Amino acid sequence: MFTLLPKLPLYWAYRHFGWPTMMPFSIVISVSYRCNSKCKTCDVWRKPNDDMTLEEWDKTFANIGRGPLYFTFTGGEPFMRKDTVDMALSAYRHCRPSVITIPTNGILSRQILEQVDRLCAGAPKANIGINLSLDEVGQRHDEIRMVPGNWDKAMKTWAELKALQKQHKNLVLTNHTVISNFNIDRFFEIYAGLEALEPDSYITEIAEERVELDTMIGTSPPWLKNMAR
């Protein structure tokens, strides 16, 4: 935040006058459409896979260079790629962002822990944000994600991330909930249940039609039309 504040007048000037030319302060990178959840509010797992290689991303980050302060590596499930953290470390090496964020459903506990540990150690001057996506509590979460056992695996991952946080002071742990017709009536109960996990922050977003998630009404499966728009 303190790095961004001095640049805000320049961003406002660029938006209104087209000068001076500024790099975006935030970049979101979809590393893969692959996902091991089948969420009722997202159809991204059905999309064809169009991954760029690690070498291609390394060249991209080298061309971007210094400027962006915030990188998000998303999917799909980012940790289904074994080189996601290598991509994040490449961005850190070339661009020196202040924040690197990766959302996850928490299913691949071992792979998540190994990669997060390596990322925190390899990017010591950046805040590493891991956002655990939780749309309900217990079995209700599994029903929205359409994966039996998703909640239990996510809780195992969360407990191990909390333990890892004791080793890495730059690790920031967040809970993230998508609000939709599937859970809006229980929002306060969900918030109370997730508050017990003691996250560093809590984020919500509204389910919506988005091309990259393949949730545009009229092109998606009939059951998807029930989601909040």
Secondary structure, DSSP 8 states (H G I E B T S, - for coil): -TTTGGGHHHHHHHHHH--S----SEEEEE--S--S---TT--GGGS------HHHHHHHHHHH-S---EEEEESS-GGGSTTHHHHHHHHHHHH--SEEEEEE-S--HHHHHHHHHHHHHH-TTSEEEEEEE-SSSTHHHHHHHT-TTHHHHHHHHHHHHHHHHTT-TTEEEEEEEEE-TTTGGGHHHHHHHHHTT--SEEEEEE----GGGT--TTTS-GGGGGS--
